[in-house]
């Protein structure tokens, strides 16, 4: 029975109207898609005390449709073309090869049968963003909803910790707590930093030696990365700053880094990158302070048996922000 078969509940509520109600017997391909295309709830929540519960019923129905459009393999929302097996189980076309052309539910061969009724529903349905619980209030046609969710500013961030393939996601407060408690990252208050890096053997650069520190200033959080990696055959050291928030917000800040010794110094000034950009993407774009090994050893002073670098810097808010 379709979740939208609730005619009695809706007609008993005075002052409301459901433009389309789908009875259990009207679930054919054409009838289903035409009926669902016109679903909307018309209530005045300010003047009718029962309207909140009625709206919740309608939202529950939409949530059920959203589940109906979820691929059982990748769990993403299915986009046309939507395939079905001879028993009617559906799957998104991009997952067909992942299950060796067999239905993940009943193991029947999939073939190229399309579920046209579900595709029509997808074309006409309007649903709230799946990140509604995180603050997004937008409602989109189904096909536009998927594109919106890929870039929604309320979608969770990935853990910015670079030392492991951490799969944790969440909002900024959650990730700050995660970095401190699970990755044992230091948190510093203030907009200046003095980062000391010591390595006994500067010729070992395997597996990217790195460090991460979180700074809180201007009510925001920033991640300072420092690591060693091979650029071609030459080891280099790199420091860069990432902003824990959106790219548009990161543009409101600037930062500088400085390293030196022996009467010489290198400086870098730039804009922090959002953690929407992965650690590797920022590193491979060389958007930060880069120190070649010979220069790093010169800054360390003495012989070439130990690397001792001190990176200093500050963060500021750009004028007009």
C-alpha positions in Angstrom: 0.0 0.0 0.0 1.4 3.4 -1.0 2.2 5.8 1.9 0.0 8.5 0.4 -3.2 6.5 0.8 -4.6 8.7 3.7 -7.8 10.2 2.2 -9.8 9.9 5.4 -7.2 11.6 7.6 -7.0 14.6 5.3 -10.7 15.1 4.6 -11.5 15.1 8.3 -9.3 18.1 8.9 -11.3 21.3 8.2 -9.6 24.1 6.4 -7.0 21.9 4.7 -6.9 20.6 1.2 -4.9 17.9 -0.5 -4.8 18.5 -4.2 -4.1 14.8 -5.0 -4.8 11.7 -3.0 -3.6 8.4 -4.3 -5.9 5.4 -3.4 -4.5 2.0 -3.2 -6.1 0.9 -6.4 -4.7 3.7 -8.6 -1.1 2.7 -8.6 -0.6 2.0 -12.3 2.3 3.4 -14.2 0.5 6.4 -15.7 -1.9 7.0 -12.8 0.7 6.9 -10.2 3.0 9.4 -11.8 0.2 11.8 -12.7 -1.2 11.7 -9.2 2.0 12.1 -7.3 3.0 15.0 -9.6 0.4 17.3 -8.0 1.0 16.5 -4.3 1.0 19.6 -2.0 -0.2 20.4 1.4 -2.3 23.6 1.8 -2.7 24.5 5.5 -2.5 27.7 7.5 -0.2 26.7 10.4 -0.6 30.1 12.1 -4.4 29.8 12.6 -5.0 26.1 12.9 -3.6 24.2 15.9 -3.9 20.8 14.2 -1.9 21.9 11.1 1.5 20.9 12.6 0.6 17.3 12.9 -1.0 17.3 9.5 2.1 18.7 7.9 4.2 16.1 9.7 2.0 13.4 8.1 2.6 14.9 4.7 6.3 15.1 5.3 6.4 11.5 6.4 4.7 10.5 3.1 7.4 12.4 1.2 10.1 10.8 3.2 8.6 7.4 2.2 8.8 8.4 -1.5 12.4 9.5 -0.9 13.1 6.0 0.5 11.4 4.5 -2.6 13.8 6.3 -4.8 16.9 5.2 -2.9 19.2 2.7 -4.7 19.6 -0.5 -2.6 23.3 -0.7 -3.7 24.9 2.7 -3.4 22.0 4.2 -1.2 22.0 7.3 -3.3 18.9 8.8 -4.8 18.2 7.2 -8.2 18.2 9.3 -11.3 16.7 8.2 -14.7 17.4 5.8 -16.3 16.1 3.7 -13.3 16.3 -0.1 -14.0 14.2 -2.9 -12.7 14.4 -6.6 -12.6 11.5 -8.9 -13.8 10.2 -8.9 -10.2 10.0 -5.1 -10.1 13.0 -4.4 -7.8 14.7 -1.2 -8.8 18.4 -0.1 -9.0 20.2 2.9 -10.4 21.8 2.4 -13.8 25.3 3.3 -12.5 25.2 0.3 -10.1 24.3 -2.3 -12.6 27.9 -3.3 -13.3 28.6 -3.4 -9.5 26.1 -6.3 -9.1 27.2 -8.2 -12.2 23.9 -7.4 -13.9 21.9 -9.3 -11.3 19.2 -7.8 -8.9 20.7 -7.4 -5.4 17.3 -8.3 -3.9 16.2 -11.5 -5.7 19.3 -12.2 -7.9 17.3 -12.2 -11.1 19.1 -11.0 -14.2 18.6 -7.2 -14.7 18.7 -6.7 -18.4 17.7 -3.2 -19.6 14.1 -2.9 -18.3 13.4 0.7 -17.2 10.9 1.5 -14.4 9.1 4.3 -16.3 6.6 4.9 -13.6 9.3 5.6 -11.0 11.1 7.8 -13.5 7.9 9.9 -14.0 7.5 10.2 -10.2 11.1 11.4 -10.0 10.6 14.0 -12.7 7.5 15.5 -11.0 8.2 15.1 -7.3 9.5 18.0 -5.1 11.4 17.1 -1.9 13.3 19.0 0.8 17.1 18.8 0.9 18.3 15.7 2.7 20.4 18.1 4.9 17.2 19.7 6.3 18.1 18.5 9.8 21.4 20.4 9.5 19.8 23.7 8.6 18.9 23.7 4.9 15.4 24.9 4.2 15.4 24.6 0.4 12.9 22.4 -1.5 13.7 21.4 -5.1 12.2 19.3 -7.9 13.7 15.8 -7.5 16.2 16.0 -10.4 17.4 19.5 -9.2 17.5 18.3 -5.6 20.3 15.8 -6.3 22.4 18.5 -7.9 21.7 20.9 -5.0 22.7 18.3 -2.4 26.1 17.8 -4.0 26.9 21.5 -3.3 24.7 22.3 -0.3 26.5 24.4 2.2 24.9 22.4 5.0 26.3 19.1 3.8 28.8 17.6 6.3 32.5 18.2 6.1 35.1 15.4 5.9 37.6 15.1 8.7 40.6 17.3 7.8 43.1 15.1 9.5 45.8 14.2 6.9 47.6 11.4 8.7 45.0 8.6 8.0 42.1 7.9 5.7 39.6 9.0 8.3 36.0 8.6 7.1 34.4 10.7 9.9 32.1 13.5 8.6 30.1 16.2 10.5 29.7 19.9 11.1 32.6 22.1 12.3 31.9 21.9 16.1 31.7 18.1 15.8 34.9 17.8 13.8 36.8 20.1 16.1 35.9 17.8 19.0 36.7 14.8 16.9 40.2 16.1 16.1 41.0 16.9 19.7 39.6 13.7 21.3 40.3 11.1 18.6 43.3 12.4 16.7 44.9 14.1 19.8 45.3 17.4 17.8 46.3 20.5 19.8 43.9 23.4 19.9 45.3 26.9 20.3 43.4 30.2 20.9 44.8 33.2 19.1 45.7 34.4 15.6 49.5 33.9 15.7 51.4 30.7 15.7 55.0 29.5 16.3 55.3 26.0 15.0 58.6 24.0 15.7 59.4 21.0 13.6 62.3 18.6 14.4 63.3 15.5 12.4 66.3 13.4 13.4 66.9 12.1 9.8 66.0 14.7 7.2 66.7 12.1 4.4 63.7 9.9 5.3 60.6 11.3 3.7 58.6 8.1 3.2 54.9 8.1 4.0 54.7 11.9 4.3 55.8 13.1 7.7 53.2 15.6 8.8 51.7 17.6 11.7 48.4 19.3 12.3 47.4 22.1 14.7 44.0 23.7 15.1 43.7 27.4 15.8 40.6 29.3 17.0 40.4 33.0 16.2 37.7 35.5 15.1 35.2 32.9 16.2 36.4 30.5 13.5 38.7 27.4 13.3 41.7 27.0 11.1 44.0 23.9 10.4 47.7 24.5 10.1 49.4 21.6 8.2 53.1 21.0 8.0 54.5 18.0 6.2 57.3 16.5 4.1 56.8 14.7 0.8 58.7 13.9 -2.4 58.4 16.4 -5.3 59.7 14.2 -8.1 62.9 12.8 -6.5 63.5 15.8 -4.2 62.1 16.0 -0.7 60.3 19.2 0.2 58.6 20.6 3.3 55.3 22.4 3.1 53.1 24.4 5.4 49.6 25.7 4.6 46.4 26.8 6.3 42.9 25.5 5.8 39.7 27.1 6.9 37.0 25.0 8.7 34.0 26.4 6.7 32.9 27.3 3.2 35.2 28.7 0.5 33.2 31.9 0.4 33.8 32.5 4.1 37.5 31.6 3.7 37.9 34.5 1.3 37.4 36.9 4.2 40.7 35.9 5.8 44.4 36.0 5.0 47.4 34.5 6.5 51.2 34.6 6.4 53.9 32.1 7.1 57.6 32.6 7.7 60.6 30.3 8.1 64.3 31.3 8.4 67.7 31.0 9.9 71.3 32.0 9.3 70.2 35.6 8.4 67.8 34.4 5.6 64.1 33.8 5.5 61.2 32.7 3.3 57.8 34.2 3.6 54.4 33.2 2.2 51.1 35.1 2.2 47.8 33.8 0.9 44.2 33.0 1.6 43.3 29.9 3.6 41.6 27.1 1.6 38.3 25.6 2.7 38.3 22.1 4.1 35.9 21.4 1.3 39.1 21.0 -0.7 40.9 17.8 0.4 44.2 17.9 2.0 45.8 16.2 -1.0 44.2 18.7 -3.4 45.7 21.7 -1.5 49.1 20.1 -1.1 49.3 19.0 -4.8 48.4 22.6 -5.9 51.4 23.9 -3.9 49.2 26.5 -2.3 51.4 27.2 0.7 55.0 27.8 1.9 57.3 25.3 0.2 60.8 24.7 1.6 63.3 22.5 -0.4 65.4 20.2 1.7 68.7 22.0 1.1 67.2 25.3 2.1 65.5 23.6 5.1 68.9 22.2 6.2 70.5 25.7 5.8 67.8 27.2 8.0 68.5 24.4 10.6 72.1 25.5 11.0 75.0 23.3 11.9 75.5 20.0 10.0 73.0 18.1 7.9 72.2 15.4 10.5 69.1 17.0 12.0 66.3 19.2 10.7 65.1 22.0 13.0 62.6 24.4 11.5 60.5 27.0 13.2 57.5 28.3 11.2 55.8 31.4 12.4 52.8 33.2 11.1 49.5 35.0 11.7 45.9 35.1 10.6 43.9 38.2 9.9 40.5 39.3 8.8 40.5 41.1 5.4 39.3 44.6 5.4 35.6 45.0 4.6 34.7 41.6 5.9 
